[in-house]
Amino acid sequence: MGFKYLDGLATPENITIFHSLFDKVAGARFDSQNFFDIEDLLANSPQMLKCLQAVKCDPDSAQLLEERYLGTELILETLLQYPKDSLGWTYAKVLSAMEYDPQFYRKRELNTDIDYIIHRVRKTHDLHHILTGFSFDDLGEFGVLSVSSGQIKYPACQLVCLLGSTLSFISLAPSVGTQEHLEYLFDLITQGIRISREAKLLFPIKFEEGLDRHIEEWRTELGIKPVRDGLWSWYSRPELAAAIAY
């Protein structure tokens, strides 16, 4: 009786959209292009309009939006020449160790404010990993996505966290067990949201203009207490710890 309102939501069109998004979330762990598809699918959604409103409510973010600030491209070979333990050097060391390409993200024509928000989130995503300490695998992704979700209500991040948790519940039990896996996800989302509330808003920060600054200086300024240990910290990965040791 209490769920009759669902009949109004479960229209054929909505069900088709939901199936498409659910399929994209399920495939995102195997192909990052799926996440970009989700962003593109949600670009004109009411949820993205709420994100735009959240961005415009912050004066610094609104200014960045008006500027259409792009900053320099993140070139690993250049960043590796920066001082040891700087944000740029650490970023380049970690991404090089993982053989990641900083230009991996899908490019968009910047015709609207929403286009710019999507572009900026894509470009700075891995910098958020480095600053927060969240790892680059499935578990760490939930942490970083929760930060963007908590700070600017970014709908693609919200959706992946929601449906990703659902997938973990209904899929075959992973090695740590379904219940334990869900606990990890809930802990990660909680920790990401906590960081999002305690830290300064990351969206308007022009990281490109301070890549030579020490990473801990950045964290202190932004109010970020990074995740340094546990399953979802990139610091816990021996190969990444070794990469920044020299």
Secondary structure, 3 states (H helix, E strand, C coil): CCCCHHHHHCCHHHHHHHHHHHHHHHHHCCCCHHHHHHHHHCCCCHHHHHHHHHHHHCHHHHHHHHHCCCCCCCCHHHHCCCCCCEHHHHHHHHHHHCCCCCCCCCCCCCCCHHHHHHHHHHHHHHHHHHHHCECCCHHHHHHHHHHHHHHHCCHHHHHHHHHHHHHHHHCCCCCCCHHHHHHHHHHHHHHHHHHHHHCCCCCCCCHHHHCCCEHHHHHHHHCCCCCCCCCCEHHHCHHHHHHCCC
